[in-house]
Amino acid sequence: MMLRRSVVLLLTIFLANCGEPSTKVAIPFVPVFGTRILDCDNAGSAVQLTDLRLYVSNVQLITRSGELVDVRLDVDGRWQQPDLALLDFEDGSGACANGTSDTSMSLRGFAERADYRGLQFTLGVPFQRNHADPLQAEVPLGDPAMHWHWRGGYKFLRAGIRTDDDGFWIHLGSTGCEGTVRNITACRSPNRVTVRLDEFVPGIDTVAIDLEALLTDTDLVDGVANDCSSGPAEESCEAPFRALGLDLHDGNARDQQLVFRRKVAN
């Protein structure tokens, strides 16, 4: 009888441990300009998307009690590694003539089962991977359009819009990097952004990327298209860096970012 009970107990423990310890997670993103959905082919719209690609890393969900739980991203051979993803919203159509038809508009992975009420992630590529040999890089780091140069590493964000007679684009990445090829020791301006969205419910809410907020205080009616390449001497970088919560001169976080926000499901 004792042996029988022991077998039953062991079988119960085994089956419990074989249960699903995690749950699928899908986190959709959408580009917007204020309240309007933004894409490359906004026919008749005052604003069109010309580019939007970004690297996201260190994705975590926040429980109701405030605990941070890692999201392990699916490895899909194109857009995601377990801890790094490339999101791509340009589809090569309309105003996005410099892009491709391939897109990836959500993060997909697994996390421990819990009651989640928040999301946190980093806009950027982790230091070591940012400065590794790009010729040896695995996806999603193999896109040449997202690599800056040997010292700077990758463009964390490529974004742009155009109007009838104006426009703006930004390439965000680390600058002032020191060292030799494949042996970068530090960067004066890391320019990584930690994004925290409270009250975000995975499976229900969406992350809005608000390019209107990114370009607040940027002159879009002077008829002169402008750009920002993350250089501290560029006045055109001041407004978007403020919106990202970054200090333009040292690339560190100074204020809360305003570009990424929770979009509640309709």
Buried (B, 14 or more C-beta within 10 A) or exposed (E): EEEEEEEEEEEEEEEEEEEEEBEEBEBBBBBBBEEEEBBBEBEEBEBBBBBBBBBBBBBBBBBEEEEEBBBBBBEEEEBBBBBBBBBBBBBEEBBBEEBEEEBBBBBBBBBBEBEBBBBBBBBBBBBEBBBBEBEEBEBBBBBEEBBBEBBBBBBBBBBBBBBEEBBBBBBBBBBBBEEEEEEBEEBBBBBBBBBBBEEBBBEEBBBBBBBBBBBBEBEBEEEEBBEBBBEBEBEBBBBBBBBBBBBBEEBEBEEEBBBBBBBEEE
